[in-house]
């Protein structure tokens, strides 16, 4: 992540960015939308393609793409707009 003033979306590694990705998803899905923790924290994160959106260097959103069933892709997007 850079300190650019522009909105940036980058593909990120789960292990390297797990803390910020979990914080955003926890607030958006579990706290705000009431998604049960056992549904949100599934076993797909290690294999998923993760995206992190930043604005002025601050994380404001994330998403992931997973192979759930053969050639079906599920995309999960969350926004964290407290900037």
Order of alpha helices (4+ residues) and beta strands (2+ residues): beta-alpha-alpha-beta-beta-beta
